[in-house]
């Protein structure tokens, strides 16, 4: 019998890919949405899978009662992908930290009250495993299990505007994951828990319709190449395909938990690359892209992805396939808008 998987954050970039792959694998999906209008939008994305799709309205992902009602004690697994994104607010505590921590703890509390739930899989970030500002350390090595050693003051003052968005987001990821570790250690629930920590996720974005508005890391990639900021690129050269992230989520459902360990962390990163490689490929394959980014570049960090590779059998897509998925979509969207006169 197909499993029933409850998904939060399923209307976003990573979430929509995960929902598609989950449905294609034959599972049923109960998708949490914040507003009614999203239901028709999702149905249009997956017309061939409507019989496998259910929807529940949860306007506030921190509402434990609403989440308990959504689980109905018939959900087998949970994918928790909902999270505040950088640039969506200014106040650290109310617009970054509180929704990140409260949403995660609410999911865990709701799952603890649903005996049918076998496993919860939470989308975190590599940022939860490195110190604030760690991306600027050349050659840094990132490993699972490092969160408890990271020092973050929740009362710290962050810069306003774009200068502070990344720092606020990073701090919220560290503290939300810390809260997850502490909750699991204190509650010892009946379900197992996996946290997934991707680097910078690229790929075809099922939610993008405007060629002028690529989202997430796709936007950072294109801005770094065409309108580079002074100094370093917007992100280190450490990218992973969104389809590989989705594969990690799905395969983690069959991962056996280590005995005596409250949760399993999985670092996710694609094959090692450099900005020089990226620039060379884009110039050769997409000459219409005005690449202005120039080196020299710092050595990118490394991430120990052996668990994903050995225990889950993941084989990362190569750089060219990842970049083609991004730029082919952008070229197609631009061409369509030219044809229809937009």
C-alpha positions in Angstrom: 0.0 0.0 0.0 1.4 3.5 -0.9 2.6 5.6 2.0 0.9 8.8 2.9 3.4 11.7 3.3 2.5 15.0 4.9 4.5 17.9 3.2 5.0 21.4 4.4 6.6 24.0 2.1 5.6 22.0 -0.9 4.8 25.0 -3.1 8.4 26.3 -3.1 11.4 25.6 -5.3 12.7 22.5 -3.5 9.2 21.6 -2.3 7.6 21.4 -5.7 10.3 19.1 -7.0 10.0 16.9 -3.9 6.2 16.7 -4.3 6.5 15.7 -8.0 9.1 13.0 -7.2 7.1 11.7 -4.3 4.0 11.4 -6.4 5.9 9.8 -9.2 7.3 7.2 -6.8 3.7 6.2 -6.1 3.2 7.8 -2.7 0.2 9.8 -1.6 0.8 13.4 -0.5 -1.1 15.5 1.9 0.1 19.0 1.2 -0.1 21.9 3.7 -0.9 25.2 2.1 -1.2 28.7 3.7 -4.1 29.9 1.5 -6.9 28.4 -0.5 -5.7 29.8 -3.8 -2.6 27.6 -3.7 -4.7 24.5 -4.0 -5.7 25.1 -7.7 -2.2 26.3 -8.5 -0.7 23.0 -7.3 -3.4 20.9 -9.0 -2.4 22.6 -12.3 1.2 21.6 -11.8 0.4 17.9 -11.3 -2.8 17.2 -13.3 -1.9 13.5 -13.7 -1.5 13.0 -9.9 -4.7 14.6 -8.5 -5.9 11.3 -7.2 -2.8 11.0 -5.0 -3.0 14.6 -3.7 -4.8 15.9 -0.6 -4.7 19.4 0.8 -5.0 20.9 4.3 -5.1 24.6 5.1 -2.5 25.6 7.8 -2.1 29.4 7.7 0.4 29.3 10.6 3.0 26.5 10.5 3.6 27.0 14.2 0.0 26.1 15.0 0.4 22.7 16.8 -3.4 22.0 16.9 -3.8 22.6 13.1 -0.9 20.3 12.4 -2.3 17.6 14.6 -5.6 17.8 12.8 -3.7 17.7 9.5 -1.9 14.4 10.4 -5.2 12.7 11.4 -3.2 9.7 12.7 -3.0 8.2 9.2 0.2 9.9 8.0 3.2 7.6 7.6 6.0 10.2 7.0 6.5 13.9 7.2 8.6 16.1 5.0 9.0 19.5 6.7 10.4 22.0 4.2 8.6 25.2 5.2 11.0 27.9 6.5 11.4 31.7 6.4 13.6 32.8 3.6 16.3 35.5 3.6 15.1 39.0 2.6 11.5 38.4 3.7 11.8 40.6 6.8 14.0 42.8 8.9 13.4 41.8 12.5 15.5 38.8 13.4 13.5 37.3 16.3 10.0 37.7 14.9 10.6 37.2 11.2 13.4 34.7 11.1 14.1 33.0 14.4 10.5 32.5 15.8 9.0 31.0 12.6 12.0 28.8 12.0 12.1 27.4 15.6 8.3 27.4 16.3 7.5 25.8 13.0 10.0 23.0 13.5 9.0 22.3 17.2 5.3 22.4 16.2 5.9 19.7 13.6 7.8 17.6 16.1 5.1 18.0 18.8 2.3 17.2 16.3 4.2 14.1 15.1 4.7 13.0 18.7 0.9 12.9 19.1 0.4 10.8 15.9 1.4 7.1 16.5 1.1 6.4 12.7 4.2 8.6 11.9 7.3 6.5 11.4 9.8 9.2 10.5 10.1 13.0 10.1 12.5 14.5 7.6 13.4 18.1 8.1 15.0 20.4 5.5 17.7 22.3 7.2 20.8 23.8 5.6 24.6 23.5 5.6 24.4 26.9 7.4 23.1 25.1 10.5 26.5 23.3 10.7 29.0 26.2 10.3 29.7 29.3 12.3 28.3 32.7 11.3 30.5 34.0 8.6 31.9 30.6 7.9 31.3 30.8 4.2 34.0 33.4 4.0 36.7 31.0 5.4 38.6 29.6 2.3 38.8 25.9 2.2 36.6 25.3 5.2 35.6 21.7 5.8 32.0 21.1 6.9 30.9 18.0 8.8 27.8 16.6 10.3 27.5 16.8 14.1 29.0 20.3 14.5 26.0 22.3 15.5 26.3 22.1 19.3 29.8 23.8 19.1 28.5 26.9 17.3 28.0 30.0 19.3 25.1 32.3 18.3 23.6 35.0 20.5 19.8 35.3 19.7 20.0 38.9 21.1 22.7 39.9 18.8 22.2 43.0 16.6 22.3 42.4 12.8 22.7 45.0 10.0 19.5 46.1 8.4 18.8 45.5 4.7 20.6 43.1 2.3 23.8 43.3 4.4 22.0 41.5 7.3 19.7 39.1 5.5 22.3 36.3 5.1 23.5 36.6 8.7 19.9 36.5 10.1 19.0 33.5 7.9 22.2 31.7 9.0 21.6 32.4 12.7 18.0 31.2 12.4 19.2 27.9 10.8 21.7 27.3 13.5 19.3 27.9 16.3 16.4 26.1 14.7 18.6 23.0 14.3 19.8 23.4 17.9 16.2 23.4 19.0 15.6 20.2 17.0 18.5 18.5 18.7 17.4 19.5 22.1 13.8 18.5 21.5 14.7 15.1 20.3 17.1 14.5 23.2 14.5 15.6 25.8 11.4 13.9 24.3 12.7 10.6 22.8 9.7 10.2 20.5 8.5 7.0 18.8 9.5 8.2 15.4 13.0 8.6 13.9 14.3 11.9 12.5 16.5 12.9 9.6 17.7 16.4 9.0 18.9 17.3 5.5 21.6 19.9 5.0 22.1 21.0 1.4 24.7 23.5 0.1 23.4 25.9 -2.6 20.5 24.4 -4.5 20.2 25.0 -8.3 18.0 23.6 -11.0 14.8 24.1 -13.0 12.3 26.0 -10.9 8.8 24.7 -11.4 7.4 27.8 -9.6 9.1 30.4 -11.9 7.0 32.1 -14.6 8.7 35.5 -14.9 12.0 35.4 -16.9 13.1 38.6 -15.0 12.6 37.0 -11.6 14.5 33.8 -11.1 14.3 32.7 -7.5 16.7 31.6 -4.7 20.2 30.4 -5.6 19.3 30.5 -9.4 19.0 34.2 -9.0 22.3 34.5 -7.0 24.1 32.5 -9.7 22.9 34.7 -12.5 23.6 37.9 -10.6 27.0 36.7 -9.6 27.9 36.1 -13.3 26.3 39.1 -14.9 26.4 41.8 -12.2 29.0 40.6 -9.7 29.3 42.5 -6.4 32.7 44.0 -5.5 34.9 41.3 -4.1 33.7 37.7 -3.9 30.7 36.1 -5.7 27.4 36.0 -3.8 27.9 32.3 -3.0 30.8 29.9 -2.9 31.1 27.4 -5.7 29.3 24.6 -3.9 26.1 23.7 -5.7 23.7 20.7 -5.8 20.9 19.9 -8.2 17.4 20.2 -6.8 16.6 16.8 -8.1 19.4 15.3 -6.0 18.1 17.0 -2.9 14.7 15.5 -3.6 16.3 12.1 -4.0 18.0 12.4 -0.6 14.6 13.3 1.0 12.9 10.3 -0.5 15.7 7.8 0.1 16.1 8.9 3.7 12.7 7.3 4.4 14.4 3.9 4.2 17.5 4.9 6.2 18.0 3.0 9.4 18.7 5.2 12.3 21.9 4.7 14.3 21.2 3.1 17.6 21.2 5.5 20.5 21.5 8.6 18.2 18.4 10.9 18.4 18.6 12.0 14.8 20.6 11.5 11.6 22.1 14.5 9.8 22.8 14.3 6.1 25.0 16.8 4.3 24.1 17.3 0.6 26.5 18.8 -1.9 27.2 18.1 -5.6 30.5 17.2 -7.2 33.3 19.7 -6.4 33.6 22.6 -8.8 35.1 26.1 -9.1 33.8 29.4 -10.3 36.4 29.2 -13.1 34.7 26.0 -14.3 31.3 27.6 -14.1 32.4 30.7 -16.0 34.1 28.7 -18.7 31.0 26.5 -19.3 28.5 29.4 -19.4 30.7 31.4 -21.8 31.0 28.4 -24.2 27.4 27.1 -24.0 25.5 30.4 -23.5 27.4 33.2 -25.3 24.3 35.5 -25.0 24.9 35.7 -21.2 27.1 38.7 -20.5 29.5 37.2 -18.0 31.4 39.9 -16.1 32.6 37.8 -13.1 36.3 37.5 -12.9 38.8 35.8 -10.5 40.9 35.1 -8.7 38.6 33.1 -6.4 39.0 31.6 -3.0 39.1 27.8 -2.6 35.5 26.6 -2.0 34.7 24.9 1.2 34.3 21.1 1.3 31.4 19.1 2.7 31.6 15.5 3.8 28.8 13.9 1.8 29.8 10.3 2.4 26.6 9.4 4.3 24.4 10.4 1.3 26.7 8.6 -1.1 27.4 5.4 0.8 24.2 4.9 2.8 21.7 6.4 0.4 23.5 5.5 -2.9 23.3 9.1 -4.2 25.3 9.9 -7.4 25.4 13.7 -7.9 24.5 15.2 -11.2 27.5 16.8 -12.9 28.0 20.5 -13.2 27.0 20.8 -16.9 23.7 19.1 -16.3 22.9 21.4 -13.3 23.8 24.6 -15.2 21.9 23.5 -18.3 18.8 23.0 -16.3 19.0 26.6 -15.0 20.0 28.4 -18.2 17.9 26.4 -20.6 14.8 27.4 -18.5 15.8 31.1 -18.4 16.4 31.1 -22.2 13.1 29.4 -22.8 11.2 31.8 -20.6 12.8 34.8 -22.3 12.1 33.5 -25.7 8.5 32.9 -24.9 8.0 36.4 -23.6 9.6 37.8 -26.8 7.2 35.8 -29.0 4.1 36.9 -27.1 5.3 40.5 -26.9 5.6 40.8 -23.1 
